[in-house]
Amino acid sequence: MSAATQPNVYTLAEAAQLLKVRESWLERQAAARRIPFTMLAGSYRFTGDHLVQIVRMHEKKPAAETWPPAERGRPRAIPGSPSPMDGVTPLRARARIRQPSRT
């Protein structure tokens, strides 16, 4: 095997340091089989490809923005279109009756 074909293999501590995460997090993820790893001599080991895959797995991409931006609140009624409120009588406010205060 030449030096070019030998993969760099990182220990749990080295991989955690490169990924800037806690060792315990990396170990839990590997134990739960949520991330790629290699088990050598009973210990978790990570190659450069594993580390790249872990970063890509946890990458968050921005949501696609729609144009024009959606307006907040109640939708405007389009003239001539049926309204969801058709046939519904809106409530009217009633006057408050003042209660005598307790003393």
N, C-alpha and C positions, 0 to 999 in steps of 0.2 A: 504494500500500500504506500503510495507516495504522499507527501505532505499536502498536496493539493486535494487529494481525495479523502483525507482524514477529517472528519467533522469535529468542530469545536464542541466540546461537551461541557456544560456548566452545571455546577452543583446547585442545590436548592438556594443556598445563601447567595451565590453569585448571580443566579437568574433573578432572584428577588431584588438584588441591588441594581441590576441592569434595567429591570422593568419599573423600578422605584415603587415597589409594593412590599408589604410585610411578608416575611417568610411564611407565617401562619396562613395567610390568605392563599398564597401560591400552593402550599401543601394541601389545604382543604379543597381547592379547585381540582388539583391533580387526583386526590383520593376519591373525589366524587365523579371523576372521569369527565369533567367539563372542559378541560384544556389538554392539549397534546403533551406527552412527556415520554421518556424512556425509563424503564426500571433496570438499573444496573447494580448488581451486587446488593439488591434489597433497598436501594436508595433512588429517589427521584433524580433524574438527570434531564437536562434540556439542551437541545441543539439550537443553533441560530435560527433554523427554519421554524422550530417550535415557538421561539420567542416572537418571531414575525407573525405567525399564525395567531398567537394569543393577543397581540396588539390589534390585529385586524378583526378578531372575534368581538372585541369590546369597543370597537370604533363606532361612534355615533355620527351619522351624517345629518346635515340640516334638512328640515322638512321642506318639501317643495312649496314655494310661495305661489299663491294664486293672485292673479291680477285682474281686476282691481281688488284690493284687500276687502275681505268680508267685513260688513258693517256690524257693529254690535247693537243689541236691542231688538225691538220689534221690527219685523220686515214691513216695508212700505207697501201700501195697497196699490195695485195697478188699476187705473180707471177701467171700468167695465168688466173686471174679473171678479169671480165670486170671492167673498171674504169668509174666512173661517168663523167670523162672528155673525154672519147672516142668520137671522131668526133668533138671536139671543138678545134679551133685554138687559142692558147694563144696569148694575146696581147704582142707586143714588145714595148719597150720604144723608144720614139723619142727624138732627140736632141732638146734642148731648143734654141729658137731664142732670142737673147738678144735684148731687147728694149732699145732705147736711153733713158738716164735718163732725167728727167725733171729738169729744172733749173729756 
